[in-house]
């Protein structure tokens, strides 16, 4: 998503009470990505696609904390870091119940540990320097413009081409799925109403196993379940993610999409927009 980054362990040293932001830029327009909450770069500015997210235009700059191929985005506005968008992966796996924002972070992989680092660095600057920072930890997103390497677009684009749908392990890993529009509206709610220095879980209580997701995609596309292929599990693959969203709901936010509605809309978008994703899978 971005071409420049500062790496964990090589962070800039700030000597003033109000740190100077590290500004990262991209010289080209990049399509909105579900993973970046419909945030895109253009000449040091970021914006939110109003047609997708239904949010007001935003102009600001961005920090990117990069660990190998993992990038964590921290939005900065007017010289002040104001938002860190993160993931429920930072909590690790939970067999029963749901994680609250005050629960211990226990990431299972270096990938999710780097995301936890973004949270901790952001909150540390709030405590030490008084930076106005607000953090969200979202569950898995689905929606338009998500790259085909991610689970749902991978399943959809493979099914549309009649190719096997790879599912890790026994397919019983559970994730909570949220439509990206709901996530964007949650972020906007946090931006406008949240308390600085607070963390807000964002989820839609749409928990499904990966097998259930694959079967629903195949049903929506009229494809046979024989396309499903169980493959070797990946290291550090958490069994279940689930977050308690009471704190953000107290701000007046609620998700608008059911799982079925969100997946139907997403599947139809990829069906109509082969012009967008086919060049990506051909590389």
N, C-alpha and C positions, 0 to 999 in steps of 0.2 A: 504493500500500500504506500509506503513512502521510501524515498531513495536515500535519505540520510538518517542517521540515528546516533545516539550515544549509548554505549554498551554498559551493561551492569558491571560495576567494578571500575568503570572509567567515567564516572559522573563528573560534571563540572563542579569545581569548588566555589561555593558562594561565600563571600565575606561580608555581605551587607545584610541588613535586616530584611530588605525586600529584594530577593534574588532577581537577577536579570534572566528572563526566560531564554531557554535555548529554542530558537526558531528553526523549524524544519520546513522545507518547501519542496514542492514537486513542480517541474516546469511544464507538466502536461496535465490535462484533465483526466481524472480517473473516475470510472463509473461508480456510482454508489454501491457500497458493499454491505450486506446484512451484518457481517461481522463487525463492521465499524459503525453500526447504528445509523446507516445512511449518511455517514459523514464522508465527505470527499475533499480532496486538495485542489487548489488552483492558485498558483502564485502566492504562496504564503497565507492564503485565506482558506477557511473552511466554510462549508455551507451545508444546509440540510435541504434535501430535495422536497419541496413543498407538495409536489404531486404524489409522492409516496408517503411522506411522513405527516403532512398536513400541519407543519409547524412554521413559525415565522422565520424569515431569512436570518442567518447568523453569520457574523463576520468576526473572525478572531485568528488566533494562531494555535499551533499544536506542538506538544512535546511528544516524542516517541521514544519510549524505553524499549530497546531491542535486545533480546537474548537469542542469538542464532536466528532462526526463522520466525520467532515469536515476537510480535510487536504489541505494545500496550499503549493506548492513547490517553493522553492527559490534555484536556482542552485548557487553553489560556486565553484570557480576555483582558485587554487594557492593562497588561503588565502583571496581572494576577492570575494564578492558576485557579480555576473555578470548578473543574469537573474531571473525574477519573472514571471512565467506563470500564467495568470489569466483569467477572464471570463467577458463577457459583462453584466453579472448579476449585477455587481457592480453599474451600472448606474440606475437600476430600469427600469420601464416600460415607453414606449414612444408611443403615439398614431399616430403621424405623423413625418416624417423626420427620421433622424438618429443621434445618439450621436457622438460628436467629443471627442477627448481625453481630451480637456480642459473643458468639461462640468462637472457640479457638480456630485459627486457620491451620489446616493440616493438609497441604497439597501433596499429591501422591507422585507427581512426576516433575522433572526439571521445567517442563513447559508450564505447568500450573504454578510451580513455585515462583517463576519469573512474574507471573500475573499477581501473585500475592505480594511480591516485592514492590510492584507499582502502587498497590494500595498502601503499603506500609510507608513508602517514601513520601507519598502524597500527604498522608495523615501526620507523619513526622514533621513536615514543613508547616502544617497547620499548627501543631502544638508548639513548635520551636519559634516560628517566625510570624504566626498569626495569619498565614495565608488562608483565604476563604476557599476551602476545598469541599466538594461534595462528591461522594462516591456511590456508584450503583454497582450491584452484583447481579447480573442477569442470568436467567436460565438460557437454554439453547434457543436460538432464533431461527425462524424460517421466513421466507419472503422473496421478493424479486432481487435480481442482481447478485445473489450469493454464488460464489464461484463453485463450479462442479466438483471440486475436491471434497466439499463438505457433504455430510451424510444425505440430507434430503435432496439437494440438487443432484448428487451422484446417483441416488436411486431413481430419480425421475428421468434424468438424461440417459441412463443406461437402459431403463425400461422402454423409453421411446425408440431406442435403437435396437431393441431386442437382445441386449447384452445381459450377462449375469449380474445380479445385485449382490455384491459382497457384504457379508455381515460378520463382524468380529465374534469369535468364540461361539457360545451357544445362542447368542442373540437376545439374551434375557437382561442385558444391562438396561437400566431405566433412566430416562431423561425427561425433564419437564420442558415442553415446547411452547414458545410464545411467538406470535406474529410480530414482525419487526415494527409495524405501525404502533402496536401496543407498547413496545419497548421504547420507541421514540417519544410517545406521549408520556410515558413514565419518566423519561429523562427530562422532558420539558417541565413536568410537574416538580421534579426535584430541583431543577434550575430556578424555578420561580418561587417555590414554597419551602424548600428544605432548609434545615439548620446547617450552617457551616461546621465542618468537622464530623458530620454524621455519615453513616453508611446506610444504604437502603437496598434491601433485596427486591428484585423484580422477577416475578414469575406468574404463570397463568393457571397453575394446577392442572396442567395437561400432561400428566405423567404417562408415558408409554414405553414398552420395551422396544428395542430396535427391530425385533421381528414384527411387532404390531405396526410400526411405522412402515416397514417394507410392504407388508400385506395390504395396508390401506392404500399406498401408492399404486400398487398393482391393480387393486380393485377399481380405483379411480380412472386408470388408464385402460382397463379391460384386458390386462395381461395376466398370464398364468403364474401361479406361485412357484412353479418349477424353475423360474428364473432366479430364485433365491439360492445363494451359495454361502454356506458357513465357512469362514476362513480362519486361519490361526489368529488367536487373540493378540492384541498389542500389549506391550509392557505397561504397567501402571494404569491399566484400564479400570477406572472406578466403577463399582457395581451400580450405585444409585445416587443421584443428586436430587435434593429437595430443599426448598427454602421457604421460610415463613415470611409472608409479605404484609403482615399486620402494620408495620411501621409506615410503608408507603401508602397503604390504603387509608391510613389516618389522615393523609394529605388530600384525599379525595380522588385518588386514581383507582381505576378498575380496568382490567383487560376487556376488550370488546369482542374478541374473536374466540370461538370455541376451537378445539383442535381440528375438528372436521372442516369447519369453515376456513381456517387458516391453511390447512393442507390442500383443500380443494382450490382455493385461490392461487396458491403457490404452484400447484401442479398445472393449472390452466395457463399461468403466466409462462412457464417453461415450454408448454406445448405451443404457445403462440410465438415465442421469441427464440426460435431456433437460430435466427440470424445473429443473436447475441452469444449464445453458448456454444454453438458448433465450432466456431474458430478456436475457442478455448480448449475443447477436448481434442482437437486435431493436432495440438502442439505436442 
